[in-house]
Amino acid sequence: MYLVNVTPAAYFENRYLENNLDISFGMVKNMMARWDEILSLPVQNPPALEFSSADLVWSKVEGWRDNIDRLALIPFARVDDFVRGESNNKECPTRFHVEARRRRTPQMTYKPKVDGILEYILYWCSFGPDDHRKGGVVRPSRTTYVRKNKTAGRPNTKRGCTCHFIVKRLIAEPSVALIIYNQDKHVDKKGLPCHGPQDKKAAGTRAMYAPYISEELHLRVLSLLHVGVSVETIMQRHNESVEKQGGPCNRDDLLTHRYVRRQERSIRRSTYELDEDDGVSISMWVTSHQNDIFFYEDFSDSDPFVLGIQSEWQLQQMIQFGNCRLLASNSKFGSNKLKYSVHSLAVFNSDNKAIPVAWIITTRFASTEPHGWLRALYNRVRAKDPTWKLAGFVVDEPLADILAIREVFQCSVLICFWRVRHAWHKNLMKKCSEIETCSELAKRLGQAVNRTCKGSGTANAFEDFMEDFVDAAEFMDYFKATWYPSLDTWVNALKTLPLASQETCAAMELYHSQLKVRLLNEKDQSVYQRADWLVNKLDTKVHSYFWLDEYPRKEDFARYWKDEWMSGTTAWRKSLTIPDAHVVIESKCAKVLDQKNQDIHHSVRNPGSEYAICDCSWAKMGNLCEHILKTIKFCRDKGAATPSTSMSHYSRALINMLHCSPFDSWARDHAVSLAVWVQMQLNLQIGSESKGNTIERQTGESTMGSPNQEPSMGNPNRESLGSPNRESSMGGP
């Protein structure tokens, strides 16, 4: 239906000849020249999450009635970013509302005209166009408005501001938005400032700042209400902060008790069950939450139900922390309780904690094709930031569609073994009564996995393990029933994909634990069988918990925290704060002093291995605790433990590149420079001390030594999520 290979000049000339319109040929030429000039303008896409008119280069094109239009072209998907950026004007903060909108329905037939419009939107400053001030002009269509006697609300909001702009979506270029912005000054019809700091009459009113609170404060209020903080507490903390700064100085300082109470009442009266039929209820929810949906396939006989959820805040986190970094997958969450499993995608913030940036909900046993929602998510991110690129994608199951991930994201794919290690550790603690046997079982499992990852092990190692520990009947029954059928798949994945670092495992374990506590805490467990309850709780309460995790002033509400609030830092970060003096190695066991209670020592068996056994509460639940991670680093610094498997993968990949044939020497040179850069980044992350040879020396010796010689990596425990290029170098797309 779109116009193809038809220039504006040809279109207007044909229309003039065919219809014999009573207009001059000069006018036709002017229209042709106008549209030639408009469609030849570049489409501007600033990389910032929000941008304003100051970030665009505006062109002046002759318009109708001898006017000169000031216009620019941007991607239509970024119109909301432009509106938000223009609203956050530092000199005159405001908010733009849709004053008028015309849109062609998909069913409407239309001719492919070069000047045809698919959508027309008129955005106007919320302080106009009417003027409710004394002596102001109100449009005739608004004269029937009856003012309320109450002073509550926003008195004198309409002040006759003439600032507005037009957005057009053309048939010829449906992916592009044409912005016409002629009235860009926030003045009234007399040309005088009518709101903002330059308007002296606006002092003391909301018109001094903006008509509404910021989006960040709105999200904070909603999040606090969703997690159970009362209206009075929110207002008390807010008023205290305003008093400390000496009074209101921006629009957010004018937050009212009435506004917070209205939001609380709206949340209390809402319900997830929009219809008795779950499928109908989900369809209604999707219709009312279009901005939070990036992919949706309804129930059908041929295709399974798939719903991709991502809020605007999650999208911003994905752009900020996912660019040139890692994106991790937590698949099949809740498969034991929920009718619809949750697939999470997470990025890692500055503290390397996992932040969920998308949730994909699908039927529990459905074999869905991920290419559709992967492509939809990638396109959504790239529409915001065309320069965004992923360094690595971390999967947690061997059956993940590696080809689809590489095709869409064009990045390395790593595998994270945390889910299997978590399950093994948890069941060892439950099914083995003797701690010595439990420790030996964990040690042998770790050795089998490490040999497999390094390419020398096979599934036979696990079969030997089952024969040697046949006396541990309860755990062996579990292992044979749950893991033995999929051993070949896991062995193949561990041999072909690089292994993610222990810091990645610690971050994903913490996220999994948080999601479990925050989502699966309903007294009425019958709701777990409904999809509308699941999407509603993820989009409201669970989203609020993770939003508050990133809120810098969340400590103001610490006394009101519940179990669902508890997050803290990852075990990896906690391990870095434990001094070496608090670790004592005793034969096959290590004693680590508890950092909160100096009278308690935690016993770590198999020290130096991630398959160690610790007696702390976090480790008993199957997790990697800070005591295990501290002993790993301590033993590697002392030279008593082998390098991590992920670092061994990096070493092997680097050596393979260094041994390229002479005509590929550029790859070898690039590998050397990359290795030096990685060493510098690791030194910044962990520390500059080194117990062995540096990578610079290793690469130099390797190029001069035997091709079969395997150099030892210096200080191999230095692995961090903050070094994406190290991860991405361990596996090609």
Secondary structure, 3 states (H helix, E strand, C coil): CCCCCCCHHHHHHHHHHHHCCCCCHHHHHHHHHHHHHHHCCCECCCCCCCCCHHHCCCEEEECHHHCEEEEEEEEHHHHHHHHHHHHCCCCCCCCEEEEEEEECCCCCCCCCCCCCEEEEEEEEECCCCCECCCCCCCCHHHCCCCCCCCCCCCCCCCECCCCEEEEEEECCCCCEEEEEEEECCCECCCCCECCCCCCHHHCCCHHHCCCCCCHHHHHHHHHHHHCCCCHHHHHHHHHHHHHHCCCCCCHHHHCCHHHHHHHHHHHHHCCCCCCCCHHHHHHHHHHHCHHHEEEEECCCCCCCCEEEECCHHHHHHHHHHHCCCEEEEEEEECCCCCCEEEEEEEEECCCCCEEEEEEEEEECCCCCCCHHHHHHHHHHHHHHCCCCCCCEEEECCCCCCHHHHHHHHCCEEEECCHHHHHHHHHHHHHHCCCHHHHHHHHHHHHHHHHHHHCCCCCCHHHHHHHHHCCCCHHHHHHHHHHCHHHHHHHHHHHHHCCECCHHHHHHHHHHHHHHHHHHCCCCCHHHHHCHHHHHHHHHHHHHHHHHHHCCCCHHHHHHHCCHHHCCCCCHHHHHHCCCHHHEEEECCEEEEECCCCCCCEEEEECCCCCCCEECCHHHHCCCCCHHHHHHHHHHHHCCCCCCCHHHHHHHHHHHHHHCCCHHHHHHHHHHHHHHHHHHHHHHHHHCCCCCCCCHHHHHHHHHHCCCCCCCCCCCCCCCCCCCHHHHHCCCCC
